[in-house]
Amino acid sequence: MIRKSVHPHVHKIIHILKDHGFQGFLVGGAVRDLLLGDQPKDYDLSTNATPEELKKTFGRQARIIGRRFRLVHICFGREVYEVSTFRRKPSSTERQGRKDDDGVMLWRDNEFGTLEEDAFRRDFTVNALFYDPITDSIEDLVGGRPDMDNELVRAIGTPEERVLEDPVRMIRAIKLMAQYGFKLEAELETAIRKNASQISLASKARLFEEILKIMNKPYSFKTFDLLHDFGILKHIMPGLDYEWQYENKHIVQKMLQVRDDRKINCNFYSNSRVLALATICFEPLRQLARIHTDSEEEIWKFKDSVDSLVRKATFDFFHGVVIPKFVRTRLTGIINLIPRFMMTKKRAILLNHKDYYYARELFLVWLIATDGDLSILDRWPKKRLEQTPHHNKKSHPKRRRRRRPKHQGLSK
């Protein structure tokens, strides 16, 4: 069926699990993607082996991670495969131990169970298919295959309960709509629209990861557009949600569409987090800086006050999610490079900058989205980041000084 499309490392992991008496399956989005003819970027596996048993079975290749959701990373060189133990719904007694537990939202999920229990505690039927590449067979206990054929996103169990257990599931349902053109079952759509504000209860770190996942796919515009329509986006990034109501040609939306097209049509397109976030916030920050500098002709002028303004505005724009400080610093730096493309002096400063490639790509996307003059970039060569490595002192180790031979005195 789809056995040949599965990565050899997945075959190897499941073979080892079975050789040691355990069950092993490829599960979730990877199975869905394979059935739809897409090659998965990530493979998630599930087993009845506990994290400790996985560690014992795979030895130094395995690493137990997580507290809220304990699982195991199995490494083959730089490639990492996530393996989880079958889960079950925790009992009321097992949920005890947290004062603010409302009895609904899952704040810890480490109760192990069987394959059947694991299937029925997942979010959507199309994400609850278990595939065994050894026997080339699929375990479908929740009707995921028919729903996939009907292009339907259907919750497992009561839709509102599934949404309230983990509000991030609302984003995942909408991503399925944007990427595959699926539709939501009526009860699930009602539950998402009713509980859109609950997304603010999810951790900001998880929301940041979801934003990055959206930007890594060439469906970012469709996804954010649906998140806005369902009333979710304003609770994650109010600044971006406002751009959907902004009357200045909807430049942010056009930039996202240009970026999606380039990800589909270019042989190479960077998945840099910094470039992705810059695409979202560049136009709002440009408008702010333009007003601040009274600059109509240029993107903005060089002024000391603009740099600090952009730093603060970047922080405010993403206040609904947690962005690591070093990412935010690079993001601000790349945005502040854009005015140099309009200058003729000090060209080498920009060409030799470690983030030149990202800044040029951001500027190009903005020019296309605004029907700007692309000839501006004719004097700025296309360079990939790896073609302009950033050297530091450690890149050039000191040469060992040649030791001179000791002076030989005259023998007496």
N, C-alpha and C positions, 0 to 999 in steps of 0.2 A: 504493500500500500504506500506508505511514506517512509519505509525503513531506510532507503538509500539516501534520503535527504537529511537524516539525523547524523549529527557529528560523531565521528568514531569514539571520541572521549566519553560521550554519553553511553554508547554501547558498552564500553569498558567498565564504567562505573556500575551499570546495572548487572553486567556479568559477575563482577566481584561481589555485589550484594547477594545475588542468587547463589553463588558458590559458597557463601557463608550462611546460607539458610534464611535470608531475608527477602522480602518483596521489594521491588524497585520499579518505578514508573516515571516517565516523562509526564509533566502535568501543567495545566494552566494555559497561559498565553502561547507557549511554544507549540503545543498540540493544535491549538486553534489556528495559528499562523501556518503551520505545515499543511493542515487540511484545506486552507484557503489558497495554497500555492505560494506562500511567502516563506522566505528563509528567516528563521528566528535569529535575533541578535543575542538573546539570552536564553539559556536553558535552565528551567527549574525542575528539580526531581523530588519525588516523595517516596517515603519508605516506612516500614514499620520498625526500623532500627532506631533506637534512641540516639541522641547526640553522642553520648558516651560510647555506645556500641559502634557508631560510625568512626569515632576517633580511634578506637581500638582496631577496627578493621582496616582503615586506610593509613594509620600511623601518621608520619610527618606530613603527608599530603593534606591532612584534614585539620581544620581549625574551627573550634566552637565559638560562635559569636552571638551577640544579642542578649538582652535581659527580658524585655517585653515579649519577644518572640525568639526563642532560642533555636538556632539552626546551625548547619555546618557548611563551611566553604571547603570544597575539595579542589586542589590546585594541580594543574598540569602546566608547569612553567608559569607563564604569565596569564594563562586562561584559568578562570575561576568558575566553578559550577556550584550552585546553591542547592543544598539537599535539606529538606525539612522532614520531620517525623509527622506521621498522620496525627491530626488533631481531632478533638471532639469539643462540643460545647461545654463550658464549665458549669458545675452545679452552683446553687446559691451558697452552699457552704464553702466551696472553693473560691468564690468571689470575695469572701470576707478578707478583711485586712487593709482596706482602703476607706478612709473616712468619707471621701467625696464620691464614692461609687454610687451611681444612680440605678444600678441594676440592669442597665441597657448597654451603654457603650463598653466595648471590650478594651480594657486598659492593660490586660496581660493575657497571653494565650499560649500557655505551656502545658495544657492537659492533653496527654497523648491518647490516641484511640485507634480505631480500625480504618480501613480504606472507606467503608461505607459511611462511617461517622464523619470522616474528613470530607467526603464528597458533599454531604448535606450541610456542612457548616461553611461552605464557600459562598462567594457573592452571587455570581451569575452562572446560568447553566452552560453557556458557551466557554466558560473558564473552568469547568469542573470535569473535563475529560482526562482520563488516565490512559496513557499509551505505553505499551510494552514493546519496544523495538526488537526484542529477542523473538517473541512469538508473532510480532506484527499484528497485534490485536488491541482494541480499544475497550476500556471499561466505561460505559455511560450509564450511570445510575440515576441521572436527573433529567434526561431528555435533551441533552445538549446538542446532539446531532440534528434532530428535527428543527430545533430553534435556529441552528446555524444555516440550514437549508432555507428557512423562512426569513433569514436576516433579522432575527428578533433578539433583543436583549431582555431576558426574563430573569427576575430574581429567584433565588432558591428560598422557598419559604415565604413569609410575609414581607413584601417590599419595604414597608416603612420600618419594620424591625431591623432588616438588613442595613438600611441606610443609617439608622440611629446607632447601630452597633459600631459602625466605622464610617463616618461621614466622607472619608476620602473615596469611598465606593461611588459616590455621585460623580466625581471627576472621571473615574475609570469607565463608568457607563457612557458618559459623553464622549470620551476618547474613542470608544467603539463605534459610536455614531459617526464621528468625524472621519475615522480612518477607513471604515468598511461600508459606510452608508447604511448601517443597521438602524432599525427603529426601536423605540422603547415600548414595552408592553404598557397598556394604559395605566395600570395601578402603580407601576414603577415611576412613570412620568409624573403622576400626581404626587407621589411621595417625595420626589426630588424637588419639585417646585414648592411644595409645602414646607420642606425642611432645608431649603437652600442656606439659610443663615447658620445652620449647625456646622457648616464647614469651618467656621471660625474656632470650633472646639478642637480641631485637629492640631497637632503640633506644627509650629512654623517650619521646623526642619523638614518634616514630611512634605509639607506643601511646597517647599523650595525644590525638593527632589521631583515632585510631580510636574512643576513648571519646566524643569530641565528635560524631563522625559517628553513633554509636549513639544519642546523646541528641537529635540533630536529627530523628530519625525517631520516629513514634508506636508503635514496637515495642521500646522500651528494656527493658521488663520481660522480654519473651520472650527477647530477646538475652542479657541478663545471666543469666537463668535457665538457658539452654542453655550459656553459658560456665561456669557453676557445675557443671552436670551433667557436662560433658566434662572438668572438672578444670583448666580454663584460667584462670578468674577468680582463683583463689588465687595465681597467679603474676604477675598484673597488679596487682590491688588486694586484698590479703589482708583488709583491714578490711571491704570490701564483701562479700567472700566469706563472712566470718564471720557477717554479718547473715542469710545464708540458713540458718544453723544456730541463730540466736539465738531464744529462746523467747518474747520479749516481743512477741507478736502480729504479728511480721514486718512492722513498720511501714514499713521502707524499701521492701519489695516493694510494699506498698499505695500508698505515695507515687508510686512509678514507674508503677503502673497508673493512678492518678488523673491523673498528668501525661500519660500516653499518651492517655487518654480526652479530656482537655481539648485536646490538640493536634489530635485528630481532629474534635472537635465545636465548638470555639471558632472564630469568624471570624478572630480574631487570637490568636496565641500567640508570645511572644518566643522567638527562638532564641539568647538570651543564653547565653554560655558560663558566666558566673557563676551564673545561675539554675539551669542544668543541673547543675553541680557541687554547688551547695548542696542540690539535691533528693537527691543521693546521700548526702551526709555529714551532713545536718542532724540526723537522729534519733540516730545514734551520738554526735555531739557534745553533743546535748541530754542524753542519758543520762549522759554524763561530767560535764557541768556540774551536773546535778541531784544527783548523788552528792556532788560537791564542795561544793555550797551547802546540802545537806540540805533542798532545796526540793521538796516533793511537790505543792503546789497550783499554783505558777506554773511556767512553762517553766524559768526560772532567775532568780535575783535579781541585781541590779546589785552587783557587787563588782569592785574593781580586779584581783583575782587571776583572775577568770573570763575577762576579756578576754585576758590572756596565755595562760591555759590553752587557750582556743579556738584561738588562733593556733598554738600548738605542736601541738595535736591535729589541726588541719587539715593541717599539714605532714606529720605522721606518717601520717595516713590515706591520703594520696596519694603516699607515698614511692615506689611502684612506677612512677609516671609523672612526667614533668617538667611542672610547671605554672609558667608565667611568674609572677614575683614580684608584678607589679601585679594579676594575676588573683587570686592567692591573697589579696592584701591586701583587694581588694574583696569577695571571698567571705567572709572573716572579718567584714568590716564589715557586710555584709547579715545574717549570722547574728546578730550582736550587736544588730541593730535590733529583732529579734522581741520582746524583752521590753517594748518601748515600746507595743506594741499592747494590753498588759494594764494600761497606766497611764492615768490621767486628766489628769495634769499634763504640762506641756511638750508639748502636742499638736502645736504648730506646728513643733517641731524635727523630728519624724518626717514631717509632711506636706510640708515643704519640702526634705527630703533628696533628693538626686539619685537615690538607689536606692530610693525609697519604693515604686515600682510593683513592683519585684522582690521586696522584702521582704514586701509584702502578698500577692503571688501565692504565695510560699513558705509563708507562714503559712496561707493558704487551703487549699493542697494538704495540709498537715499536719493541719489540722482535719478535713478530709473523710476522710483516711486513718485518723484515730483516733476517728471519730464524735464529734468535739468540737462545742462550741456555736458555730455559725456566726453567731449574733447578735452575737458580739463584734465582728465586722467591720462591723456596721451603721453605726457612727459613723465608719468609715474609708472614704472615697469611693473608687470605682474610678477610677484614673488611669493613663493610659499615660505612659511615660517622656517622650515628646515633648511632653506637655502641661505638664510641670513642668521646663522647661529649666534647666540649671545655668549661671548667669551667672558670668563672671569679669571682671576689669578689661579684658581685651581686647575683651569684648563691648560695652563702652560707651566708644568712643574719646572722648578729650577734645575739647571744643569749641574751635574756634580763637578766640582772643581777637580782638575787633575792634580794629584798629589805629586809634588816635586820630590825627587830622590834626595835622601839625606846626604849632606856634604861629607865626602870621604876625606878624612885628614891624612896627611903624609905620614907614612910609617917611619918610625924612628930607627 
